[in-house]
Amino acid sequence: MSEEADSGVTFLSAYWDDPAGDRDNHVVLRTEQGLILLNRYPYANGHLLIALGEPRSALLEYDSLQRSAFWSLVERGMDLMQRAIDPEGINF
């Protein structure tokens, strides 16, 4: 087990707690609910990570309002991707 797992702190929760580091952490959008960020080690161009600020181990552990906020971030990420690189398709 890694130190990160032992402490309960993940890179996403560390980024959430550090708004001043958004540029260095490749955060492209921060809302009251969550983050959209570029993957530091993408396997494909335009790979985004989307996370809510309150960490949970599974999507269904969030209540319906939190899941709605997550999907809103997904939609915003898709819009940003479409406008920035105009891909033929977007996987999520």
DAURPE-V273661 format. One record per residue. RES is the residue in three letters. PHI is phi in whole degrees, 0 to 359 (NA if undefined). NEAR is the number of other C-alpha atoms within 12 Angstrom. Layout:
RES|PHI|NEAR  RES|PHI|NEAR
This chain:
MET|NA|7  SER|281|9  GLU|301|10  GLU|301|13  ALA|293|12  ASP|297|9  SER|277|12  GLY|81|16  VAL|263|18  THR|249|21  PHE|299|22  LEU|292|32  SER|291|23  ALA|294|22  TYR|296|31  TRP|300|31  ASP|279|22  ASP|230|19  PRO|303|23  ALA|295|14  GLY|267|17  ASP|306|22  ARG|298|16  ASP|295|15  ASN|268|27  HIS|64|26  VAL|282|28  VAL|262|28  LEU|206|28  ARG|234|30  THR|240|22  GLU|295|19  GLN|260|24  GLY|189|34  LEU|229|39  ILE|238|39  LEU|220|36  LEU|284|28  ASN|290|23  ARG|296|18  TYR|233|14  PRO|288|12  TYR|267|10  ALA|210|13  ASN|300|17  GLY|78|28  HIS|282|24  LEU|252|32  LEU|247|32  ILE|232|35  ALA|213|40  LEU|280|37  GLY|290|29  GLU|266|27  PRO|289|26  ARG|220|19  SER|276|13  ALA|213|12  LEU|303|20  LEU|286|13  GLU|280|14  TYR|274|21  ASP|282|15  SER|297|12  LEU|292|15  GLN|293|23  ARG|295|23  SER|298|18  ALA|297|25  PHE|299|31  TRP|293|24  SER|296|23  LEU|295|31  VAL|300|27  GLU|298|20  ARG|295|25  GLY|297|33  MET|296|26  ASP|297|19  LEU|300|23  MET|297|27  GLN|299|17  ARG|288|13  ALA|280|13  ILE|233|16  ASP|44|14  PRO|287|17  GLU|288|9  GLY|198|12  ILE|227|20  ASN|260|17  PHE|215|15
